[in-house]
Amino acid sequence: MGELRERFPLFPLGLVLLPGEVVPLHIFEDRYKTMIGECLEGESEFGILWMGDDGLQEIGCCAQVDHVLERMEDGRMNIVVRGSRPFRLERRIDDMDYPAGDVEVLDDDEDAGPEETAAARESYATLVERVTDSRPEAEELEGLSAYEMAATIAFDLDAKQELLGLRSESDRLRRLSSLCASALERYEQAERAAERAKTNGKVHT
């Protein structure tokens, strides 16, 4: 069992945060101004959970405030947060000034093997090269986890939530390879469609 954190501050949002991912947040509601203020004072983490169409997900990601971009007189803030570790919400707490819960910080069941790692990095590098015309160097890929690679690509939220819920790095790398291959196929299909639209469906000789 992973580490248990009681009365852990929670921030339901319309996004999925992955470990290692960096996102900007605008804090404007009083309860979250209070929550983030306490986290800043105590240099402590809070949890981000995806509030989707199916309701609040039970697997989320711990987040730390990386830096404060702007703090306004009325307490509103523009901040940047960084994901750290996934957690599971075990019980919601309703007697605090902001959403909170008892959570279990989740550990992985196993490490990744070299084959899954190499295949995922190859799929990721191929997609990045196709979209940006610049292939990541081997040194840039070295040490990147599935989470860190996925954090740089605009996958849909369902896919990111699926990755967040996998407890094996091997499983995450295999899923990342599949997601990159599908994204590459969609990108190439969109390019072909755009090219056909330019010629009105006719082949010019």
C-alpha positions as CSV (number, residue, x, y, z in Angstrom):
1,M,0.0,0.0,0.0
2,G,1.2,3.5,-0.8
3,E,1.5,6.5,1.5
4,L,-1.8,7.7,3.0
5,R,-2.5,11.4,3.2
6,E,-5.4,12.5,5.3
7,R,-7.4,15.7,4.7
8,F,-5.5,16.3,1.5
9,P,-6.5,19.5,-0.4
10,L,-8.2,18.7,-3.7
11,F,-8.8,20.8,-6.8
12,P,-11.4,19.3,-9.3
13,L,-10.7,20.7,-12.7
14,G,-11.6,20.0,-16.4
15,L,-8.1,18.7,-17.0
16,V,-5.9,15.7,-16.4
17,L,-2.5,16.4,-14.9
18,L,0.3,13.9,-15.3
19,P,3.5,13.5,-13.2
20,G,6.1,15.8,-14.6
21,E,3.6,17.9,-16.5
22,V,3.6,21.7,-16.0
23,V,0.3,23.7,-16.4
24,P,-0.8,27.3,-15.6
25,L,-3.8,27.9,-13.3
26,H,-5.8,31.0,-12.6
27,I,-7.0,30.9,-9.0
28,F,-10.1,33.1,-8.4
29,E,-12.6,31.3,-6.2
30,D,-12.3,32.1,-2.5
31,R,-12.0,28.5,-1.4
32,Y,-9.2,27.8,-3.8
33,K,-7.5,31.1,-2.9
34,T,-7.5,29.8,0.6
35,M,-6.3,26.4,-0.4
36,I,-3.4,27.6,-2.6
37,G,-2.4,30.2,0.0
38,E,-2.1,27.4,2.7
39,C,-0.1,25.2,0.2
40,L,2.3,28.1,-0.5
41,E,2.7,28.9,3.1
42,G,3.4,25.3,4.1
43,E,5.2,24.4,0.8
44,S,2.8,21.5,0.5
45,E,1.1,19.7,-2.3
46,F,-2.6,19.5,-3.3
47,G,-4.3,17.1,-5.6
48,I,-5.8,17.7,-9.1
49,L,-8.7,15.4,-10.1
50,W,-10.4,15.4,-13.5
51,M,-14.1,16.5,-13.3
52,G,-15.4,15.0,-16.5
53,D,-18.8,14.3,-18.0
54,D,-18.9,11.1,-15.9
55,G,-18.3,13.0,-12.7
56,L,-15.2,13.2,-10.5
57,Q,-12.5,10.7,-11.3
58,E,-11.0,8.8,-8.3
59,I,-7.4,8.7,-9.7
60,G,-5.7,12.1,-9.7
61,C,-2.2,13.7,-9.5
62,C,-0.4,15.5,-6.7
63,A,0.7,19.0,-7.7
64,Q,3.2,21.4,-6.3
65,V,3.1,25.2,-7.0
66,D,6.2,25.7,-9.2
67,H,6.0,29.5,-9.1
68,V,3.6,32.3,-8.7
69,L,3.3,34.4,-11.9
70,E,1.0,37.1,-10.5
71,R,-0.7,37.8,-7.2
72,M,-3.5,40.4,-7.2
73,E,-4.8,42.6,-4.4
74,D,-8.1,40.6,-4.1
75,G,-6.2,37.3,-3.6
76,R,-6.5,36.0,-7.1
77,M,-3.4,34.4,-8.5
78,N,-1.9,33.1,-11.7
79,I,0.4,30.2,-10.8
80,V,2.2,27.4,-12.5
81,V,2.0,23.9,-11.0
82,R,3.9,20.7,-11.6
83,G,2.6,17.2,-11.3
84,S,4.4,14.8,-9.0
85,R,2.8,11.4,-8.2
86,P,-0.6,9.8,-8.9
87,F,-3.1,9.2,-6.1
88,R,-6.4,7.5,-5.4
89,L,-9.2,9.3,-3.6
90,E,-10.4,7.0,-0.8
91,R,-12.8,9.3,1.0
92,R,-14.1,12.8,0.5
93,I,-13.9,15.3,3.4
94,D,-16.7,18.0,3.6
95,D,-15.9,19.9,6.8
96,M,-13.0,22.1,5.4
97,D,-13.0,25.5,3.7
98,Y,-12.2,23.8,0.4
99,P,-12.6,20.3,-1.1
100,A,-10.4,17.7,0.5
101,G,-10.1,14.0,1.0
102,D,-8.2,11.0,2.4
103,V,-6.0,9.7,-0.5
104,E,-3.5,7.0,-1.1
105,V,-0.4,8.0,-3.1
106,L,0.1,5.2,-5.6
107,D,3.3,3.3,-6.3
108,D,4.2,1.3,-9.4
109,D,4.1,-2.5,-9.4
110,E,7.1,-2.9,-11.7
111,D,9.7,-1.1,-13.8
112,A,9.9,-1.0,-17.5
113,G,12.0,-3.3,-19.6
114,P,14.4,-2.0,-22.3
115,E,12.3,-3.2,-25.2
116,E,9.2,-1.2,-24.1
117,T,11.3,1.8,-23.3
118,A,13.1,1.8,-26.7
119,A,9.8,1.2,-28.7
120,A,8.0,4.0,-26.9
121,R,10.8,6.5,-27.4
122,E,11.0,5.7,-31.0
123,S,7.2,6.2,-31.5
124,Y,7.3,9.4,-29.6
125,A,10.4,10.8,-31.5
126,T,8.8,9.9,-34.8
127,L,5.6,11.7,-34.0
128,V,7.5,14.8,-32.7
129,E,9.6,14.9,-35.8
130,R,6.6,14.5,-38.1
131,V,4.8,17.4,-36.5
132,T,7.7,19.8,-35.7
133,D,10.3,18.8,-38.4
134,S,12.7,18.3,-35.6
135,R,13.6,15.0,-34.1
136,P,14.5,14.8,-30.4
137,E,18.1,13.9,-29.8
138,A,18.9,10.6,-28.0
139,E,20.2,12.6,-25.0
140,E,16.8,14.4,-24.7
141,L,14.9,11.1,-24.7
142,E,17.2,9.5,-22.2
143,G,15.5,9.2,-18.8
144,L,12.1,10.4,-20.1
145,S,9.2,8.4,-18.5
146,A,5.9,7.6,-20.3
147,Y,4.3,10.3,-18.2
148,E,6.9,12.9,-19.2
149,M,6.6,12.1,-22.9
150,A,2.8,12.1,-22.8
151,A,2.8,15.5,-21.0
152,T,4.3,17.1,-24.1
153,I,1.5,15.9,-26.5
154,A,-2.1,17.1,-26.6
155,F,-3.7,13.7,-26.1
156,D,-7.4,13.7,-25.2
157,L,-8.3,13.6,-21.6
158,D,-9.6,10.0,-21.6
159,A,-6.2,8.8,-22.9
160,K,-4.3,10.8,-20.2
161,Q,-6.6,9.5,-17.5
162,E,-6.0,6.0,-18.7
163,L,-2.2,6.5,-18.5
164,L,-2.6,8.0,-15.0
165,G,-4.4,4.9,-13.9
166,L,-1.8,2.3,-15.1
167,R,0.4,1.0,-12.3
168,S,3.1,-0.4,-14.5
169,E,5.6,1.7,-16.5
170,S,5.8,-1.1,-19.0
171,D,2.0,-0.8,-19.6
172,R,2.2,2.9,-19.8
173,L,5.0,2.8,-22.4
174,R,3.1,0.3,-24.5
175,R,0.0,2.4,-24.4
176,L,2.1,5.5,-25.2
177,S,3.5,3.8,-28.3
178,S,-0.1,3.0,-29.4
179,L,-1.3,6.6,-28.8
180,C,1.7,8.0,-30.7
181,A,1.1,5.7,-33.6
182,S,-2.6,6.6,-33.8
183,A,-1.8,10.3,-33.5
184,L,0.7,10.1,-36.3
185,E,-1.8,8.3,-38.5
186,R,-4.5,11.0,-37.8
187,Y,-1.9,13.7,-38.6
188,E,-1.0,12.2,-41.9
189,Q,-4.6,11.7,-42.8
190,A,-5.3,15.4,-42.1
191,E,-2.4,16.4,-44.2
192,R,-3.6,14.3,-47.1
193,A,-7.1,15.7,-46.8
194,A,-5.7,19.3,-46.7
195,E,-3.7,18.6,-49.8
196,R,-6.7,17.2,-51.7
197,A,-8.7,20.2,-50.7
198,K,-6.1,22.5,-52.3
199,T,-6.5,20.7,-55.6
200,N,-10.2,20.3,-55.4
201,G,-9.7,16.5,-55.5
202,K,-8.0,16.7,-58.9
203,V,-4.5,15.5,-59.7
204,H,-2.5,18.2,-61.6
205,T,0.2,17.1,-64.0
